[in-house]
Amino acid sequence: MTLDVEGKAVTKRYVVRIPAKWNGSLVIGAHGGSGGDAIDRSGKVYGTSETALDDVIGDYAFTNGFAYASVDRDGIGGTRSGYSLTMEFQASMHGEVTRLGEGTPLRTYIVGLSAGGGITRMIAEAMPTPFDGALIIAGAGGDVITRMDRQQRMAALWPLIDPRSHAGLSNKDPRIVSYAEAIGTPVEARRLWPYTGSSAAGAARPQGTVENSTAKPSIPTIEVVGTWDDLVIREIRAYRDRVEPKERHRLYQVEGVWHMSGDDDGVQGFQYAAETRMKLDKDVADAMGLGPSYIPTVREAFDYLVRWTEKGVPPPSSQTVAPSGKLR
């Protein structure tokens, strides 16, 4: 598919599926990272990113009567260019679904993960926006001030607890406790810390112009994040605290889940990067794939988002839930 993005023609892989019993709504999936090849832990390419969210939400939406479409941004991350590409893709898919289906989509939802969650946040805050509801999963871009504070504190504290030079520190060591407070996850999650900690010094240096979110969603918006997500958890909580209007946003935190569910096939890419590019201990990569799942909560949140958008029924209040536990 060729799209016109910011005045440039770009060709991207995509997928669009319309069920036999279509309910008239369209879901757009915005994958994490910048797209391209999906790589397993051994380094083997097993797919490309237009299908990255199939196991999280794509298959579920399709099974429940929604048309589903996603584009492989392939080199374009969670930036304004990623936002523009996703908006252009949505417009194209409206035409494609109209051509392939039985009419023009009545409603359109956006679901984004990580960097794609950052794009989804931009879309939710845009006025006007062609989308009717947004679901953000472990989304980037929550609060830039909190992110910069976290990165600077990590850069200062990580060298004091790096297990490669400070093996044997207890969970009660003041340095460990201080680091946990800086990143917003409990000390029980420390097996996962080296992934973000080892690159903390570079991340602490601001890169170019920094743009903050407005924290003013224009459409119903639900977020799901793991309480062990040391990449974005503090920023997402800060976003929850400053969002306006409060009644247009919900945050569901899932106990013990990292940035990606252990059962998400995309975690393999993190494992490969951790062991191969970052040269981290095998134990770190193992921990990424052993954690519990937030996928049941993501799907339940999606159902609540649809009900909220289409019937005006508010979803449960923001809360923390056990993996596979029901929202109340």
Kinemage of the C-alpha trace (Angstrom):
@kinemage 1
@onewidth
@group {chain A} dominant
@subgroup {mainchain}
@vectorlist {calphas} color= white
{ca met a 1} P 0.000 0.000 0.000
{ca thr a 2} L 1.266 3.475 -0.913
{ca leu a 3} L 0.291 6.299 1.434
{ca asp a 4} L 0.840 10.045 1.223
{ca val a 5} L 2.527 10.932 4.523
{ca glu a 6} L 3.629 14.515 5.088
{ca gly a 7} L 3.860 15.067 1.341
{ca lys a 8} L 5.894 11.915 0.688
{ca ala a 9} L 4.722 8.689 -0.920
{ca val a 10} L 5.567 5.723 1.314
{ca thr a 11} L 4.883 2.055 0.567
{ca lys a 12} L 4.027 -0.134 3.561
{ca arg a 13} L 2.789 -3.652 4.218
{ca tyr a 14} L -0.643 -3.893 5.768
{ca val a 15} L -3.420 -6.303 6.662
{ca val a 16} L -7.192 -5.790 6.576
{ca arg a 17} L -9.763 -8.401 7.617
{ca ile a 18} L -13.556 -8.194 7.517
{ca pro a 19} L -15.570 -10.960 9.207
{ca ala a 20} L -18.527 -12.605 7.454
{ca lys a 21} L -20.854 -11.147 10.109
{ca trp a 22} L -19.404 -7.645 10.316
{ca asn a 23} L -20.791 -5.417 13.075
{ca gly a 24} L -20.058 -2.226 11.150
{ca ser a 25} L -17.073 -1.047 13.221
{ca leu a 26} L -13.373 -0.889 12.331
{ca val a 27} L -10.386 -1.388 14.655
{ca ile a 28} L -6.973 0.014 13.675
{ca gly a 29} L -3.959 -1.608 15.353
{ca ala a 30} L -0.780 0.413 15.997
{ca his a 31} L 2.120 -1.929 16.788
{ca gly a 32} L 5.034 -1.243 19.107
{ca gly a 33} L 8.534 -0.194 18.100
{ca ser a 34} L 9.215 1.150 14.625
{ca gly a 35} L 8.103 -1.964 12.770
{ca gly a 36} L 9.816 -4.106 10.188
{ca asp a 37} L 10.843 -7.711 10.721
{ca ala a 38} L 9.664 -9.663 13.764
{ca ile a 39} L 12.645 -11.580 15.153
{ca asp a 40} L 12.534 -14.508 17.559
{ca arg a 41} L 15.006 -15.148 20.356
{ca ser a 42} L 17.312 -17.116 18.067
{ca gly a 43} L 17.495 -14.233 15.596
{ca lys a 44} L 15.191 -15.809 13.008
{ca val a 45} L 12.675 -13.614 11.196
{ca tyr a 46} L 9.200 -15.086 11.714
{ca gly a 47} L 6.988 -12.283 10.381
{ca thr a 48} L 6.552 -8.566 9.884
{ca ser a 49} L 4.890 -6.024 12.113
{ca glu a 50} L 1.495 -5.548 10.461
{ca thr a 51} L 0.418 -8.721 12.306
{ca ala a 52} L 2.180 -7.874 15.578
{ca leu a 53} L -1.033 -7.181 17.502
{ca asp a 54} L -2.960 -10.207 16.230
{ca asp a 55} L -2.419 -12.167 19.447
{ca val a 56} L -3.158 -9.176 21.692
{ca ile a 57} L -6.286 -7.706 20.087
{ca gly a 58} L -6.505 -8.285 16.317
{ca asp a 59} L -7.797 -11.862 16.392
{ca tyr a 60} L -10.107 -11.060 19.308
{ca ala a 61} L -11.654 -8.061 17.541
{ca phe a 62} L -12.130 -10.018 14.305
{ca thr a 63} L -13.731 -12.967 16.128
{ca asn a 64} L -16.156 -10.552 17.773
{ca gly a 65} L -17.357 -9.036 14.530
{ca phe a 66} L -15.020 -6.071 14.013
{ca ala a 67} L -13.124 -5.322 10.840
{ca tyr a 68} L -9.429 -5.115 11.730
{ca ala a 69} L -6.560 -3.385 9.931
{ca ser a 70} L -2.943 -2.666 10.774
{ca val a 71} L 0.038 -1.250 8.873
{ca asp a 72} L 3.723 -2.048 9.311
{ca arg a 73} L 5.263 1.390 9.850
{ca asp a 74} L 8.620 -0.265 9.014
{ca gly a 75} L 11.114 2.308 10.245
{ca ile a 76} L 8.705 4.910 11.617
{ca gly a 77} L 8.394 4.935 15.403
{ca gly a 78} L 6.033 6.628 17.820
{ca thr a 79} L 6.659 10.076 16.377
{ca arg a 80} L 4.591 12.741 14.656
{ca ser a 81} L 5.465 10.953 11.414
{ca gly a 82} L 4.039 7.771 12.932
{ca tyr a 83} L 0.914 9.690 13.862
{ca ser a 84} L 0.572 11.042 10.317
{ca leu a 85} L 1.082 7.589 8.800
{ca thr a 86} L -1.547 6.047 11.085
{ca met a 87} L -4.061 8.790 10.324
{ca glu a 88} L -3.498 8.370 6.588
{ca phe a 89} L -3.815 4.605 6.924
{ca gln a 90} L -7.098 4.965 8.793
{ca ala a 91} L -8.530 7.113 5.997
{ca ser a 92} L -7.386 4.598 3.402
{ca met a 93} L -8.868 1.694 5.335
{ca his a 94} L -12.232 3.417 5.574
{ca gly a 95} L -12.295 3.378 1.800
{ca glu a 96} L -10.983 -0.177 1.580
{ca val a 97} L -13.484 -1.574 4.093
{ca thr a 98} L -16.278 0.269 2.315
{ca arg a 99} L -15.184 -1.346 -0.947
{ca leu a 100} L -14.741 -4.848 0.484
{ca gly a 101} L -17.541 -4.840 3.041
{ca glu a 102} L -21.181 -3.927 3.074
{ca gly a 103} L -20.890 -0.234 3.835
{ca thr a 104} L -18.837 2.532 5.416
{ca pro a 105} L -17.638 1.837 8.995
{ca leu a 106} L -20.004 3.349 11.532
{ca arg a 107} L -17.326 3.652 14.237
{ca thr a 108} L -13.543 3.429 14.303
{ca tyr a 109} L -11.355 2.422 17.254
{ca ile a 110} L -7.590 2.720 17.672
{ca val a 111} L -5.563 0.251 19.755
{ca gly a 112} L -1.847 0.903 20.225
{ca leu a 113} L 0.990 -0.806 22.091
{ca ser a 114} L 4.157 0.890 23.411
{ca ala a 115} L 5.345 3.263 20.644
{ca gly a 116} L 2.030 2.588 18.924
{ca gly a 117} L 0.431 3.502 22.240
{ca gly a 118} L 2.198 6.854 22.007
{ca ile a 119} L 0.674 7.351 18.556
{ca thr a 120} L -2.713 6.341 19.960
{ca arg a 121} L -2.313 8.942 22.706
{ca met a 122} L -1.700 11.648 20.078
{ca ile a 123} L -4.769 10.463 18.163
{ca ala a 124} L -6.930 10.472 21.306
{ca glu a 125} L -5.849 14.038 22.098
{ca ala a 126} L -6.342 15.373 18.563
{ca met a 127} L -9.309 17.645 17.922
{ca pro a 128} L -11.027 16.733 15.749
{ca thr a 129} L -10.146 13.048 15.381
{ca pro a 130} L -11.776 10.483 13.083
{ca phe a 131} L -11.645 7.880 15.849
{ca asp a 132} L -14.433 7.176 18.333
{ca gly a 133} L -12.473 5.432 21.111
{ca ala a 134} L -8.867 4.639 22.054
{ca leu a 135} L -7.183 1.767 23.901
{ca ile a 136} L -3.552 2.361 24.912
{ca ile a 137} L -1.398 -0.583 26.028
{ca ala a 138} L 1.883 0.195 27.847
{ca gly a 139} L 1.814 3.449 25.935
{ca ala a 140} L 4.689 5.870 25.460
{ca gly a 141} L 4.357 9.634 25.709
{ca gly a 142} L 2.459 9.889 28.977
{ca asp a 143} L 4.367 12.717 30.628
{ca val a 144} L 7.691 14.026 29.360
{ca ile a 145} L 8.690 15.746 32.627
{ca thr a 146} L 8.264 12.503 34.553
{ca arg a 147} L 10.100 10.573 31.851
{ca met a 148} L 13.096 12.916 31.918
{ca asp a 149} L 13.192 12.832 35.711
{ca arg a 150} L 13.095 9.031 35.652
{ca gln a 151} L 15.858 8.781 33.067
{ca gln a 152} L 18.137 11.206 34.881
{ca arg a 153} L 17.662 9.402 38.191
{ca met a 154} L 18.265 6.046 36.521
{ca ala a 155} L 21.480 7.335 34.963
{ca ala a 156} L 22.739 8.391 38.402
{ca leu a 157} L 21.576 5.315 40.335
{ca trp a 158} L 22.088 2.405 37.938
{ca pro a 159} L 25.922 2.327 38.186
{ca leu a 160} L 25.490 1.854 41.954
{ca ile a 161} L 23.363 -1.292 41.597
{ca asp a 162} L 24.374 -2.783 38.230
{ca pro a 163} L 24.587 -6.528 39.022
{ca arg a 164} L 27.618 -6.874 36.728
{ca ser a 165} L 29.634 -4.846 39.234
{ca his a 166} L 27.502 -5.048 42.398
{ca ala a 167} L 26.401 -8.642 42.727
{ca gly a 168} L 24.661 -9.786 45.893
{ca leu a 169} L 22.813 -6.609 46.913
{ca ser a 170} L 19.709 -7.435 48.953
{ca asn a 171} L 16.230 -6.172 48.142
{ca lys a 172} L 16.415 -4.025 51.277
{ca asp a 173} L 19.641 -2.294 50.316
{ca pro a 174} L 18.977 1.494 50.245
{ca arg a 175} L 20.434 1.714 46.736
{ca ile a 176} L 17.993 -0.912 45.469
{ca val a 177} L 15.066 0.784 47.204
{ca ser a 178} L 16.033 4.175 45.752
{ca tyr a 179} L 16.218 2.763 42.245
{ca ala a 180} L 12.801 1.110 42.607
{ca glu a 181} L 11.335 4.453 43.658
{ca ala a 182} L 12.991 6.194 40.707
{ca ile a 183} L 11.482 3.876 38.086
{ca gly a 184} L 8.168 3.141 39.804
{ca thr a 185} L 8.282 -0.655 40.014
{ca pro a 186} L 8.696 -2.865 43.096
{ca val a 187} L 12.045 -4.418 43.989
{ca glu a 188} L 10.562 -7.832 43.144
{ca ala a 189} L 10.854 -6.784 39.495
{ca arg a 190} L 14.624 -6.257 39.646
{ca arg a 191} L 15.445 -9.228 37.368
{ca leu a 192} L 14.049 -7.058 34.563
{ca trp a 193} L 15.796 -3.811 35.484
{ca pro a 194} L 19.000 -4.340 33.441
{ca tyr a 195} L 17.123 -3.850 30.150
{ca thr a 196} L 16.354 -0.185 30.858
{ca gly a 197} L 19.125 0.339 33.397
{ca ser a 198} L 21.984 -0.591 31.106
{ca ser a 199} L 20.998 2.116 28.624
{ca ala a 200} L 20.039 4.706 31.231
{ca ala a 201} L 22.987 7.041 30.694
{ca gly a 202} L 22.267 7.524 26.995
{ca ala a 203} L 18.536 7.850 27.536
{ca ala a 204} L 19.064 10.615 30.096
{ca arg a 205} L 20.369 12.950 27.407
{ca pro a 206} L 17.432 14.810 25.774
{ca gln a 207} L 17.149 14.208 22.041
{ca gly a 208} L 16.117 17.321 20.083
{ca thr a 209} L 12.775 19.024 20.601
{ca val a 210} L 10.718 17.516 23.405
{ca glu a 211} L 6.921 17.601 23.060
{ca asn a 212} L 4.639 16.729 25.969
{ca ser a 213} L 1.186 15.205 25.791
{ca thr a 214} L -1.726 17.515 26.499
{ca ala a 215} L -3.433 15.040 28.865
{ca lys a 216} L -6.735 16.153 27.314
{ca pro a 217} L -8.258 13.215 25.414
{ca ser a 218} L -11.087 14.202 23.094
{ca ile a 219} L -12.562 10.670 22.945
{ca pro a 220} L -13.110 7.864 25.498
{ca thr a 221} L -9.653 6.506 26.348
{ca ile a 222} L -8.626 3.441 28.346
{ca glu a 223} L -5.052 2.467 29.245
{ca val a 224} L -3.665 -0.891 30.362
{ca val a 225} L -0.160 -1.246 31.797
{ca gly a 226} L 1.780 -3.711 33.941
{ca thr a 227} L 2.939 -2.663 37.417
{ca trp a 228} L 6.424 -4.002 36.594
{ca asp a 229} L 6.749 -1.883 33.441
{ca asp a 230} L 9.899 0.125 34.155
{ca leu a 231} L 9.800 1.656 30.660
{ca val a 232} L 6.614 3.713 31.071
{ca ile a 233} L 4.798 3.103 34.378
{ca arg a 234} L 5.713 6.380 36.091
{ca glu a 235} L 4.821 8.446 33.027
{ca ile a 236} L 1.462 6.719 32.649
{ca arg a 237} L 0.581 7.290 36.298
{ca ala a 238} L 1.550 10.950 35.939
{ca tyr a 239} L -0.705 11.204 32.891
{ca arg a 240} L -3.592 9.710 34.877
{ca asp a 241} L -3.063 12.313 37.596
{ca arg a 242} L -3.184 15.323 35.260
{ca val a 243} L -5.685 14.113 32.642
{ca glu a 244} L -8.742 16.298 32.004
{ca pro a 245} L -11.598 15.618 31.905
{ca lys a 246} L -11.145 12.774 34.380
{ca glu a 247} L -14.343 11.053 33.296
{ca arg a 248} L -12.945 10.499 29.774
{ca his a 249} L -9.978 8.353 30.895
{ca arg a 250} L -9.364 5.092 32.755
{ca leu a 251} L -6.123 3.367 33.780
{ca tyr a 252} L -6.026 -0.352 34.549
{ca gln a 253} L -2.746 -1.628 36.032
{ca val a 254} L -2.063 -5.373 35.986
{ca glu a 255} L 0.021 -6.733 38.850
{ca gly a 256} L 3.405 -8.219 38.008
{ca val a 257} L 3.325 -7.642 34.234
{ca trp a 258} L 6.313 -6.087 32.444
{ca his a 259} L 6.227 -3.903 29.319
{ca met a 260} L 4.995 -6.864 27.285
{ca ser a 261} L 3.104 -9.912 28.449
{ca gly a 262} L 5.135 -13.067 28.706
{ca asp a 263} L 2.632 -14.663 26.317
{ca asp a 264} L 2.917 -11.950 23.648
{ca asp a 265} L 5.007 -13.295 20.761
{ca gly a 266} L 6.548 -9.827 20.436
{ca val a 267} L 8.514 -10.367 23.655
{ca gln a 268} L 10.930 -12.482 21.625
{ca gly a 269} L 12.278 -9.352 19.961
{ca phe a 270} L 13.112 -7.874 23.372
{ca gln a 271} L 14.801 -11.139 24.365
{ca tyr a 272} L 16.886 -11.173 21.205
{ca ala a 273} L 17.947 -7.542 21.700
{ca ala a 274} L 18.770 -8.127 25.372
{ca glu a 275} L 21.032 -11.121 24.731
{ca thr a 276} L 22.535 -10.208 21.361
{ca arg a 277} L 22.745 -6.433 21.039
{ca met a 278} L 22.885 -5.478 24.721
{ca lys a 279} L 24.854 -8.548 25.888
{ca leu a 280} L 22.725 -8.912 29.014
{ca asp a 281} L 22.581 -12.025 31.141
{ca lys a 282} L 20.321 -14.846 29.948
{ca asp a 283} L 18.356 -14.482 33.186
{ca val a 284} L 17.126 -11.036 32.085
{ca ala a 285} L 15.808 -12.361 28.775
{ca asp a 286} L 14.235 -15.343 30.533
{ca ala a 287} L 12.404 -13.036 32.945
{ca met a 288} L 10.831 -11.165 30.032
{ca gly a 289} L 9.043 -14.295 28.883
{ca leu a 290} L 8.080 -15.699 32.286
{ca gly a 291} L 5.804 -12.951 33.547
{ca pro a 292} L 2.005 -13.094 33.689
{ca ser a 293} L -0.327 -11.768 31.004
{ca tyr a 294} L -2.224 -8.516 30.598
{ca ile a 295} L -3.958 -9.736 27.436
{ca pro a 296} L -7.181 -10.779 29.262
{ca thr a 297} L -7.366 -7.294 30.784
{ca val a 298} L -6.673 -5.672 27.408
{ca arg a 299} L -9.557 -7.564 25.844
{ca glu a 300} L -11.895 -6.833 28.746
{ca ala a 301} L -10.916 -3.148 28.522
{ca phe a 302} L -11.690 -3.198 24.805
{ca asp a 303} L -15.169 -4.556 25.507
{ca tyr a 304} L -15.718 -1.806 28.065
{ca leu a 305} L -14.457 0.815 25.601
{ca val a 306} L -16.951 -0.324 22.966
{ca arg a 307} L -19.820 -0.281 25.463
{ca trp a 308} L -18.725 3.156 26.702
{ca thr a 309} L -18.508 4.573 23.193
{ca glu a 310} L -21.602 3.001 21.692
{ca lys a 311} L -23.994 2.888 24.649
{ca gly a 312} L -22.660 5.566 26.976
{ca val a 313} L -22.046 3.064 29.793
{ca pro a 314} L -19.006 4.235 31.824
{ca pro a 315} L -16.368 1.549 32.445
{ca pro a 316} L -15.115 0.618 35.926
{ca ser a 317} L -13.008 3.242 37.670
{ca ser a 318} L -9.216 3.200 37.364
{ca gln a 319} L -7.799 0.318 39.388
{ca thr a 320} L -5.100 -2.311 39.833
{ca val a 321} L -6.076 -5.874 39.043
{ca ala a 322} L -4.455 -9.303 39.337
{ca pro a 323} L -3.534 -11.056 36.074
{ca ser a 324} L -6.724 -12.571 34.607
{ca gly a 325} L -8.695 -10.885 37.402
{ca lys a 326} L -11.931 -9.165 36.462
{ca leu a 327} L -12.293 -5.393 36.527
{ca arg a 328} L -14.787 -4.213 39.160
